[in-house]
Amino acid sequence: MMRSKPLQNYLKTGLKKSSVFKAYILVLIFSLHPVLLFSLEIDHSIYQQDDRIVLILQLTDFPVDDVQQVFRTGQTSQVQFEVRLFNKSKGVWSFLGDQLLEEQNIIYNGSYDPFSNMYRLETTTENKLAETREYLEAASFFSAFRSVRISFQHPSPHRSMAYFRLRVKFTPRLLMPPLNVLEPFLIDHQLTSGWTQIPIPKPKNVQEAGT
């Protein structure tokens, strides 16, 4: 019986440490949890440029103040634009589903450098090429951070039922390793617009443009 006391003390110490660790994790989760009371709303415009079709997307009512608070802690916010160009199948081949013509994925990582007093926007495209731009003014940075201009090869004339499917993901506070293991425990850690379908208007001919 005398030998069981060290084991009991060890178990008590282990339970105390476990409780402290759990409490620390809970505090960390709540401190990382962003309070964002808004939904993702997207404005879009489409126009033709030579043999390309250009899609411009912009997040409306963007939570600038909340993202600024994230930047003050030295952390990063992320906006991801996923766009797919489809052609609607018809006739006997419709059971195969619509044809995917092109897909683009644009990722923005935004941050603030207090030493240079500059906002930084890192852009990663589908081909994994990264480009970093710096902004001195917050207005210019957030205008770029919440919008994107994407160019696609214009569908051929026989693909007259082309359309875009897109969604936007917004991560107010991007967790870096090893903190990213906490993401499953964070409520609303990432906001997603859901997939939206946008038809592509048919280009006007010369006579229609003059009327």
C-alpha positions as CSV (number, residue, x, y, z in Angstrom):
1,M,0.0,0.0,0.0
2,M,2.9,2.4,0.8
3,R,4.2,2.0,-2.8
4,S,0.9,3.1,-4.3
5,K,1.3,6.7,-3.0
6,P,3.9,7.7,-5.6
7,L,1.7,6.3,-8.3
8,Q,-1.3,8.2,-6.9
9,N,0.7,11.4,-6.7
10,Y,1.9,10.9,-10.3
11,L,-1.6,10.3,-11.5
12,K,-2.9,13.4,-9.7
13,T,0.0,15.5,-11.2
14,G,-0.8,14.1,-14.6
15,L,-4.5,14.9,-14.3
16,K,-3.6,18.5,-13.2
17,K,-1.3,19.0,-16.2
18,S,-4.0,17.6,-18.5
19,S,-6.6,19.9,-17.1
20,V,-4.3,22.9,-17.5
21,F,-3.4,21.9,-21.0
22,K,-7.2,21.5,-21.9
23,A,-7.9,24.9,-20.4
24,Y,-5.1,26.5,-22.4
25,I,-6.4,25.0,-25.6
26,L,-9.9,26.3,-24.9
27,V,-8.6,29.8,-24.2
28,L,-6.5,29.6,-27.4
29,I,-9.5,28.5,-29.4
30,F,-11.7,31.3,-28.1
31,S,-8.9,33.9,-28.7
32,L,-8.5,32.7,-32.2
33,H,-12.2,32.5,-33.0
34,P,-13.2,35.4,-35.3
35,V,-16.5,37.2,-34.5
36,L,-17.8,37.9,-38.0
37,L,-21.5,38.8,-38.4
38,F,-21.8,38.9,-42.2
39,S,-22.3,36.6,-45.2
40,L,-20.3,36.5,-48.4
41,E,-22.0,38.5,-51.2
42,I,-20.4,38.6,-54.6
43,D,-20.8,41.1,-57.4
44,H,-19.7,40.1,-60.9
45,S,-19.2,41.5,-64.4
46,I,-18.4,39.8,-67.7
47,Y,-17.0,41.2,-70.9
48,Q,-15.3,39.9,-74.0
49,Q,-11.7,41.0,-75.0
50,D,-10.6,39.6,-78.3
51,D,-10.7,35.8,-78.0
52,R,-10.8,36.0,-74.2
53,I,-13.7,36.3,-71.8
54,V,-13.0,38.2,-68.6
55,L,-14.8,37.7,-65.3
56,I,-14.5,40.3,-62.5
57,L,-15.5,39.3,-59.0
58,Q,-15.8,41.5,-55.9
59,L,-16.8,40.8,-52.4
60,T,-19.3,43.4,-51.2
61,D,-19.6,44.6,-47.6
62,F,-16.1,43.3,-46.8
63,P,-15.3,43.3,-43.0
64,V,-12.3,45.7,-43.3
65,D,-12.2,46.5,-39.5
66,D,-12.1,42.8,-38.5
67,V,-9.3,42.0,-40.9
68,Q,-7.4,45.1,-39.7
69,Q,-7.6,43.6,-36.1
70,V,-6.2,40.3,-37.4
71,F,-3.3,42.2,-39.1
72,R,-2.5,44.0,-35.8
73,T,-1.7,40.7,-34.2
74,G,0.8,39.9,-37.0
75,Q,-1.4,37.3,-38.6
76,T,-2.7,36.6,-42.2
77,S,-6.1,36.6,-43.8
78,Q,-7.0,34.6,-46.9
79,V,-9.4,35.0,-49.8
80,Q,-9.8,32.1,-52.3
81,F,-11.6,32.4,-55.6
82,E,-12.6,29.1,-57.4
83,V,-14.0,29.5,-60.9
84,R,-14.9,26.8,-63.4
85,L,-16.0,27.3,-67.0
86,F,-18.6,24.7,-68.1
87,N,-20.5,24.0,-71.3
88,K,-23.9,22.6,-70.7
89,S,-24.4,19.2,-72.3
90,K,-27.6,18.5,-74.3
91,G,-29.1,15.8,-76.4
92,V,-28.1,12.1,-76.0
93,W,-24.9,13.1,-74.1
94,S,-26.6,15.1,-71.4
95,F,-26.5,12.1,-69.0
96,L,-22.7,12.4,-68.9
97,G,-23.0,15.8,-67.2
98,D,-21.8,19.2,-68.3
99,Q,-18.3,19.6,-69.8
100,L,-15.6,21.3,-67.8
101,L,-13.7,23.6,-70.2
102,E,-11.3,25.4,-67.9
103,E,-10.7,25.9,-64.1
104,Q,-8.9,28.6,-62.2
105,N,-8.1,28.9,-58.5
106,I,-6.8,32.2,-57.2
107,I,-5.6,32.5,-53.6
108,Y,-4.9,35.8,-51.9
109,N,-2.9,36.0,-48.6
110,G,-3.1,39.4,-47.1
111,S,-0.9,40.7,-44.2
112,Y,0.5,43.9,-42.7
113,D,4.2,44.6,-42.0
114,P,4.5,47.2,-39.2
115,F,8.2,47.7,-39.8
116,S,7.8,48.9,-43.4
117,N,4.2,50.2,-42.7
118,M,3.1,48.3,-45.9
119,Y,0.2,46.0,-46.7
120,R,1.3,42.9,-48.5
121,L,-0.8,40.8,-50.9
122,E,0.5,37.5,-52.0
123,T,-1.3,35.9,-55.0
124,T,-1.0,32.2,-55.9
125,T,-2.5,31.0,-59.1
126,E,-3.5,27.5,-60.4
127,N,0.1,27.0,-61.7
128,K,1.5,27.6,-58.2
129,L,3.1,30.9,-59.3
130,A,3.3,33.4,-56.4
131,E,3.4,37.1,-56.8
132,T,3.7,39.6,-53.9
133,R,2.5,43.3,-54.2
134,E,2.9,45.9,-51.5
135,Y,0.5,48.8,-50.7
136,L,1.0,51.9,-48.7
137,E,-2.6,52.8,-48.4
138,A,-5.2,50.6,-46.8
139,A,-7.9,51.5,-49.3
140,S,-5.9,50.4,-52.2
141,F,-4.9,47.2,-50.5
142,F,-8.5,46.2,-49.5
143,S,-9.8,47.1,-53.0
144,A,-7.4,44.5,-54.4
145,F,-7.8,42.0,-51.6
146,R,-11.5,41.5,-52.1
147,S,-11.6,41.5,-55.9
148,V,-10.2,39.5,-58.8
149,R,-10.0,39.6,-62.6
150,I,-9.8,36.3,-64.3
151,S,-9.4,35.7,-68.0
152,F,-10.6,32.5,-69.9
153,Q,-10.4,31.3,-73.4
154,H,-13.7,32.2,-75.0
155,P,-15.8,29.1,-75.8
156,S,-16.2,28.3,-79.4
157,P,-19.5,29.3,-81.2
158,H,-20.9,25.7,-81.1
159,R,-20.6,25.9,-77.3
160,S,-23.4,28.4,-76.9
161,M,-24.5,27.2,-73.5
162,A,-21.3,28.0,-71.5
163,Y,-21.5,29.2,-68.0
164,F,-19.4,29.8,-64.9
165,R,-19.6,28.0,-61.6
166,L,-17.8,29.8,-58.8
167,R,-17.4,30.1,-55.1
168,V,-15.4,32.2,-52.7
169,K,-13.8,31.1,-49.4
170,F,-12.8,33.7,-46.8
171,T,-10.5,32.8,-43.9
172,P,-10.3,35.9,-41.6
173,R,-7.4,34.4,-39.6
174,L,-5.2,31.9,-41.4
175,L,-3.6,29.5,-38.9
176,M,0.0,28.5,-39.5
177,P,1.5,25.2,-38.3
178,P,1.3,23.9,-35.6
179,L,-1.8,26.0,-34.8
180,N,-3.6,24.8,-37.9
181,V,-4.5,21.6,-36.0
182,L,-7.1,23.7,-34.1
183,E,-9.1,24.5,-37.3
184,P,-11.6,21.7,-36.8
185,F,-12.5,23.1,-33.4
186,L,-13.1,26.7,-34.6
187,I,-16.7,27.7,-35.5
188,D,-17.0,29.7,-38.7
189,H,-13.2,29.6,-39.1
190,Q,-13.8,29.8,-42.8
191,L,-16.8,31.4,-44.6
192,T,-17.8,29.9,-48.0
193,S,-20.2,31.5,-50.4
194,G,-21.4,28.2,-51.8
195,W,-21.4,27.4,-55.5
196,T,-23.0,30.0,-57.8
197,Q,-23.8,29.5,-61.5
198,I,-23.5,32.5,-63.8
199,P,-24.5,32.3,-67.4
200,I,-22.3,33.8,-70.1
201,P,-24.1,36.3,-72.3
202,K,-23.9,35.8,-76.0
203,P,-21.7,38.3,-77.8
204,K,-23.6,40.8,-79.8
205,N,-23.0,41.1,-83.6
206,V,-22.4,44.3,-85.4
207,Q,-26.0,45.0,-86.2
208,E,-27.2,44.3,-82.7
209,A,-24.5,46.6,-81.2
210,G,-25.6,49.5,-83.5
211,T,-29.3,49.3,-82.4
